[in-house]
Amino acid sequence: MVAAPPLDPPATDPAERMLRLTNDLFPLCRSITGNGLRQTLRRISHEIPLEIYEVPSGTQVFDWVVPDEWNIQDAYVADSHGRRVIDFQKSNLHVVNYSVPFHGRLDIETLRAKLHTLPDHPDWIPYRTSYYAPDWGFCLRDRDLHELRDSHYDVHIDATMSPGSMTMGEFLVPGNSSREFLISAHTCHPSLANDNLSGIGVACELAKYVASLSERRFTYRFLFLPGTIGTIAWLATHTAVLPHIEGGLVLALLGHNHPLTYKQTESGHRRVDECVLYALKESGLGFDTMPFEPYGYDERQYNSPGIHLPVGCLMRARYAGYPEYHTSADDVSRLSLQRLSESLDVCRRTVDILEQDRCYRNLSPHCEPQLGKRGLYESLGGRSDRQALQQAMLWVLNQANGRTSLLAIAERSGMSFGVLAHAATLLRERTLIEESQGS
């Protein structure tokens, strides 16, 4: 692994940092391999101390093989006057991603078979790929397609496809145990702001938050990988790590004006499901949930039967669930600072719950212990939530059977998880409860 460069001085507002990162990454021609992907990871490494490493082309990763590396320098379609009517330099979406090199003159009918548009959105350029079936093509606005009237056009795609490697990035934040929580964001999409630069931005800011915690119960692993093949390659080359991973989240589509949506793990009843859903409810934001299905982002790889990691997906619209998805309309102007902030807040709440959730055993279980003689009433002081904290202590004491978690108590009592966690801290300091192995 290659050591990352030092961190940039942080901006004051996390949402502004996310937007700045998005603006920097948006023009880069990313793919599942190549220099655009490397540039992307190097830029991320200025936000967090990312370790960057390469997986050689031809590496067998389960049922897949890491493909040859693709890099593109230029591409265009020119008319009889030499005017570029489709130009990669104006938008990297104009070229089908992973197009093989091509140079030649084509008649208009032959060329049309290689052109992709969106008739229902004539001013948008679609995003198309050809990762695993060698081919080439161009994408353009439908209204521009109707302006092509010459009989022949010159086509040039200056690209290389040769043995190289696939680049991946990782940031490990150690905790007090080897138990891990995983955060994953895909890094392969060019010039698409919500999908998935918003997910990258939220993951970076969440990593900074986790790293700032004075104490961590879990170890956190942040992964920045090309979609599908990158995640499969990481899983195939990190089998020794997998038994330590207790859950995780894929972050995607987090900047648009859509309700937050949580896609559950394959079982739907794992710790990460409980933590995220409670964080969403506690946030006061409207949200949707959906059961797991083997379609979408890389949660489908983590939840595959041979891997069986409980990883959910947090997003603001379902996969392919908004009109601008995989088009040039998914640009930076569509992102909302407020929505990015809300998405980050839910992720932070999830981490807080994950860190503070415990099962406790009551060490004075025969009726209520006397709280006053232990100074617990005095510890409430003039707190505005004095009555709530007192009730929280009673709830924790009553439910501290060694098996019931604070999160389960919060769900049953309707009390704030944060208040219950604070009450548990006070009770533990007075040796009225102890943490149980049920945690």
C-alpha positions in Angstrom: 0.0 0.0 0.0 1.1 3.6 -0.8 1.1 6.1 2.0 -1.4 9.0 1.5 -0.3 12.6 1.5 -1.0 14.8 4.5 -4.5 16.2 5.1 -5.6 19.6 3.7 -6.6 22.2 6.2 -10.3 21.6 6.7 -12.9 24.1 5.7 -15.3 25.2 8.4 -18.5 23.6 7.2 -18.7 19.8 6.3 -21.3 20.4 3.6 -19.1 23.0 2.0 -16.2 20.6 2.1 -18.3 17.9 0.5 -19.3 20.3 -2.3 -15.7 21.5 -2.8 -14.6 17.8 -3.2 -17.5 17.2 -5.6 -16.5 20.2 -7.7 -12.9 19.0 -7.8 -13.8 15.4 -8.8 -16.6 16.1 -11.2 -14.5 16.8 -14.4 -12.3 13.7 -14.0 -12.9 10.8 -16.4 -13.3 8.0 -13.9 -13.8 4.3 -14.8 -13.2 1.0 -13.1 -9.5 1.3 -13.9 -7.1 4.0 -15.2 -5.6 7.4 -14.4 -8.9 9.1 -13.8 -9.6 6.7 -11.0 -6.1 7.3 -9.6 -6.5 11.0 -9.7 -9.8 10.6 -7.8 -8.3 8.6 -5.0 -5.4 11.0 -4.8 -7.8 13.9 -4.3 -9.7 11.9 -1.7 -6.4 11.3 0.1 -6.2 15.1 0.7 -9.4 14.8 2.8 -8.5 11.6 4.8 -5.2 9.6 5.0 -6.2 7.1 2.3 -4.0 4.1 1.5 -4.0 3.5 -2.2 -3.1 0.2 -3.8 -3.3 -1.6 -7.1 -4.7 -5.0 -8.2 -3.0 -6.2 -11.4 -5.0 -6.9 -14.6 -5.7 -10.6 -15.0 -6.1 -11.3 -11.3 -8.7 -13.9 -10.7 -11.2 -12.7 -8.0 -13.8 -15.3 -7.4 -15.7 -15.8 -10.7 -14.3 -12.5 -12.1 -11.0 -11.3 -13.6 -9.6 -7.8 -13.2 -9.8 -6.3 -16.7 -7.1 -4.6 -18.7 -6.6 -1.0 -17.8 -8.4 1.7 -19.8 -7.2 5.2 -20.4 -8.5 7.8 -22.8 -6.8 10.9 -24.1 -9.3 12.3 -26.7 -12.3 11.3 -28.7 -14.5 13.0 -31.2 -16.8 12.7 -34.2 -16.1 15.4 -36.9 -18.1 16.5 -39.9 -16.9 17.1 -43.4 -15.6 20.5 -42.4 -13.6 19.1 -39.6 -15.9 20.5 -36.9 -16.3 18.3 -33.9 -20.0 17.5 -33.6 -19.4 15.2 -30.6 -16.4 16.1 -28.4 -15.0 14.2 -25.4 -13.2 17.4 -24.4 -16.6 19.1 -23.7 -18.0 16.2 -21.7 -16.5 12.9 -20.8 -20.0 11.4 -20.9 -19.8 11.8 -24.7 -17.8 8.6 -25.0 -19.1 5.2 -24.0 -16.9 4.4 -21.0 -14.3 1.7 -21.8 -14.6 2.3 -25.5 -11.9 0.5 -27.5 -9.6 2.6 -29.7 -11.1 3.4 -33.1 -10.1 5.6 -36.1 -12.1 5.7 -39.4 -14.6 7.4 -41.6 -18.2 6.0 -41.4 -21.4 6.7 -43.3 -24.1 8.2 -41.2 -26.2 5.1 -41.0 -23.3 3.0 -39.7 -22.4 5.8 -37.2 -26.0 6.0 -35.9 -25.8 2.4 -34.7 -23.0 3.6 -32.4 -24.8 6.6 -31.0 -26.8 6.7 -27.8 -29.4 9.4 -26.8 -32.4 10.0 -24.5 -35.4 10.9 -26.7 -37.5 11.6 -23.7 -34.9 14.1 -22.4 -33.4 15.6 -25.6 -31.1 18.0 -23.8 -29.4 15.4 -21.7 -26.4 13.2 -22.5 -26.7 9.6 -21.3 -24.0 7.7 -19.4 -23.2 4.3 -21.0 -20.4 1.7 -20.4 -18.9 -1.3 -22.1 -16.7 -2.7 -19.4 -16.8 -6.4 -20.3 -17.8 -6.6 -24.0 -15.2 -4.8 -26.1 -17.0 -2.1 -28.1 -17.1 1.6 -28.7 -19.7 4.3 -29.0 -20.7 7.9 -28.3 -23.4 9.5 -26.3 -25.0 12.8 -27.2 -28.1 15.0 -26.8 -31.0 13.8 -28.9 -31.5 17.2 -30.3 -27.9 17.2 -31.6 -28.4 13.8 -33.2 -31.0 15.3 -35.4 -28.5 17.9 -36.6 -26.2 15.3 -38.1 -26.9 15.7 -41.8 -23.6 14.9 -43.5 -23.3 11.6 -45.4 -20.0 10.6 -43.7 -18.2 11.5 -40.5 -14.6 11.0 -39.1 -14.5 9.1 -35.9 -11.5 9.1 -33.5 -11.2 7.4 -30.1 -7.6 7.8 -28.8 -7.7 5.3 -26.0 -5.6 2.5 -24.7 -6.6 -0.9 -23.4 -3.7 -2.9 -22.0 -2.5 -4.9 -19.0 -2.2 -2.6 -16.0 -4.1 -2.6 -12.7 -7.2 -1.5 -10.9 -6.8 1.1 -8.1 -8.5 1.0 -4.8 -8.5 3.1 -1.6 -8.9 2.3 2.0 -8.8 4.2 5.4 -8.7 2.1 8.6 -9.6 3.8 11.8 -8.6 1.5 14.7 -10.9 1.0 17.7 -10.5 -0.8 21.0 -11.4 -4.2 19.4 -10.9 -6.0 16.1 -14.7 -5.9 15.6 -15.2 -3.9 12.4 -17.9 -1.7 10.8 -17.5 -1.1 7.1 -18.4 2.0 5.0 -18.2 1.6 1.2 -18.6 4.1 -1.6 -18.0 3.4 -5.3 -15.6 5.6 -7.2 -16.0 4.7 -10.9 -18.6 7.1 -12.2 -17.5 10.1 -14.2 -19.2 13.5 -14.1 -22.2 12.3 -12.0 -22.6 14.4 -8.9 -25.3 12.5 -7.0 -24.2 9.1 -8.2 -21.8 8.8 -6.6 -19.7 11.9 -5.7 -22.3 12.6 -2.9 -21.6 9.2 -1.4 -17.8 9.8 -1.6 -18.2 13.2 0.1 -20.4 11.9 2.9 -18.0 8.9 3.5 -15.0 11.3 3.8 -16.8 13.5 6.3 -18.0 10.5 8.3 -14.4 9.2 8.3 -13.3 12.5 9.8 -16.0 12.3 12.4 -15.1 8.7 13.4 -11.4 9.6 13.6 -12.2 12.5 15.9 -13.9 10.4 18.5 -11.8 10.2 21.7 -12.6 6.5 22.1 -13.9 3.9 19.6 -15.4 0.6 20.5 -15.3 -0.6 16.9 -12.7 -0.4 14.2 -14.0 1.4 11.1 -12.9 0.5 7.6 -13.7 3.1 4.8 -13.5 1.6 1.3 -13.4 3.6 -2.0 -13.7 1.1 -4.7 -14.8 0.8 -8.4 -18.4 -0.6 -8.5 -18.9 -4.4 -8.6 -15.4 -5.5 -9.8 -13.7 -3.4 -7.2 -15.8 -4.7 -4.3 -15.5 -8.3 -5.6 -11.7 -7.8 -5.8 -11.5 -6.4 -2.3 -13.5 -9.2 -0.8 -11.5 -11.8 -2.7 -8.2 -10.4 -1.5 -9.2 -9.7 2.1 -10.8 -13.0 3.2 -8.9 -12.9 6.5 -10.6 -9.6 7.4 -14.2 -10.7 6.7 -14.8 -12.6 10.0 -14.2 -9.4 11.9 -16.8 -7.3 10.0 -20.0 -7.2 12.0 -21.9 -4.8 9.6 -21.6 -1.9 7.3 -23.2 0.6 5.0 -22.9 1.4 1.3 -23.4 5.2 0.8 -24.8 6.4 -2.5 -27.2 9.1 -4.0 -27.1 11.3 -0.9 -27.3 14.9 -2.2 -30.6 15.2 -4.1 -34.0 16.4 -2.9 -35.4 13.0 -2.3 -36.3 11.3 1.0 -33.6 9.3 2.7 -34.1 5.6 1.9 -32.6 2.7 3.8 -32.2 -0.6 2.0 -31.9 -3.4 4.6 -29.4 -6.2 4.8 -30.3 -9.6 3.5 -31.9 -10.7 6.8 -33.3 -7.3 7.6 -32.8 -7.8 11.3 -29.1 -7.1 12.0 -27.5 -4.6 14.3 -26.8 -2.2 11.4 -30.5 -2.3 10.4 -31.6 -1.4 13.9 -29.1 1.4 14.3 -29.8 3.1 10.9 -33.5 2.9 11.3 -33.4 4.3 14.8 -31.1 7.1 13.6 -33.5 7.9 10.8 -36.5 8.0 13.2 -34.5 10.2 15.7 -33.5 12.6 12.9 -37.1 13.7 12.4 -36.7 13.5 8.7 -39.1 11.7 6.4 -37.6 8.4 5.1 -38.4 5.2 3.3 -37.2 1.7 3.8 -37.0 -1.2 1.4 -36.1 -4.9 1.8 -32.9 -6.3 0.4 -32.9 -7.3 -3.2 -29.9 -8.5 -5.3 -30.0 -5.5 -7.5 -28.5 -2.0 -6.9 -25.1 -1.1 -5.5 -22.3 -3.1 -3.8 -24.5 -4.2 -0.9 -25.4 -7.1 -3.2 -21.8 -8.3 -3.2 -21.4 -7.9 0.6 -24.7 -9.8 1.2 -24.0 -12.6 -1.3 -24.3 -16.1 0.3 -20.6 -16.9 0.2 -19.7 -13.6 1.9 -22.7 -13.0 4.1 -21.8 -9.6 5.5 -24.7 -7.6 6.9 -24.3 -4.4 4.9 -27.2 -2.1 4.2 -27.4 0.9 1.8 -28.3 4.5 2.7 -29.4 6.6 -0.2 -31.8 9.4 -1.1 -33.5 7.7 -4.1 -33.6 4.1 -5.1 -31.1 2.8 -7.6 -32.0 4.3 -11.0 -34.9 6.0 -9.2 -34.8 9.6 -10.4 -34.9 11.1 -13.9 -31.4 12.5 -13.9 -29.8 9.2 -13.0 -26.8 8.3 -15.3 -27.2 11.4 -17.4 -25.5 14.8 -17.8 -28.3 16.3 -15.8 -26.8 14.7 -12.6 -24.5 17.7 -12.2 -23.2 19.6 -9.2 -26.1 22.2 -9.5 -28.5 19.4 -8.5 -26.8 18.8 -5.1 -28.3 20.4 -2.0 -26.0 21.5 0.9 -28.9 20.8 3.3 -29.5 17.3 2.0 -25.8 16.5 2.2 -25.8 17.7 5.8 -28.8 15.7 6.7 -27.3 12.6 5.1 -24.1 13.0 7.1 -26.1 13.6 10.3 -27.9 10.3 10.0 -24.6 8.6 9.4 -23.1 10.2 12.5 -26.1 9.3 14.6 -25.7 5.7 13.4 -22.1 5.6 14.5 -23.0 7.1 17.9 -25.7 4.5 18.4 -23.4 1.7 17.3 -20.7 2.9 19.7 -22.9 3.5 22.7 -25.4 0.6 22.4 -24.7 -2.0 25.2 -26.4 -4.7 27.2 -26.1 -4.3 30.9 -26.6 -6.4 34.0 -28.2 -4.9 37.1 -25.9 -5.4 40.1 -28.7 -4.4 42.6 -31.6 -6.3 41.1 -33.8 -6.7 44.2 -36.2 -3.8 43.8 -35.1 -0.3 42.9 -31.7 0.7 44.4 -31.7 3.9 46.4 -30.3 6.5 43.9 -30.2 9.4 46.4 -27.5 7.9 48.7 -25.3 7.3 45.6 -25.5 11.0 44.6 -27.4 10.3 41.4 -30.2 12.8 42.1 -27.6 15.5 42.8 -25.8 14.6 39.5 -28.9 15.7 37.7 -28.4 19.2 38.8 -30.4 21.8 37.0 -30.6 19.9 33.8 -33.6 20.7 31.6 -34.0 16.9 31.0 -33.8 16.1 34.8 -37.0 14.2 34.9 -36.3 12.3 31.6 -32.8 11.3 32.9 -34.4 10.0 36.1 -36.9 8.0 34.2 -34.1 6.7 31.9 -32.2 5.4 35.0 -35.2 3.5 36.1 -35.7 2.1 32.6 -32.1 1.0 32.4 -32.1 -0.6 35.8 -35.4 -2.4 35.1 -34.3 -3.8 31.7 -30.6 -4.5 32.6 -31.0 -8.3 32.4 -27.7 -8.9 30.5 -29.6 -9.4 27.2 -31.6 -6.3 26.4 -29.7 -3.5 24.6 -30.1 0.2 25.2 -31.5 0.5 21.7 -34.2 -2.0 22.5 -34.9 -0.1 25.7 -35.2 3.1 23.6 -37.6 1.4 21.2 -39.8 0.1 24.0 -39.8 3.1 26.3 -40.0 5.8 23.6 -37.2 7.6 25.3 -34.2 9.2 23.6 -31.3 6.8 23.0 -28.9 9.6 24.0 -30.6 10.1 27.4 -30.6 6.4 28.1 -26.9 6.1 27.2 -26.1 9.0 29.5 -28.2 7.4 32.3 -26.3 4.1 31.8 -23.0 5.8 32.1 -24.0 7.3 35.4 -25.3 4.0 36.7 -22.1 2.2 35.6 -19.9 4.8 37.4 -21.9 4.1 40.6 -21.4 0.3 40.1 -25.1 -0.3 39.8 -24.8 -2.0 36.4 -22.1 -3.7 34.5 -21.7 -4.3 30.8 -22.6 -7.9 29.8 -21.2 -10.1 27.1 -24.5 -9.7 25.3 -23.1 -6.4 23.9 
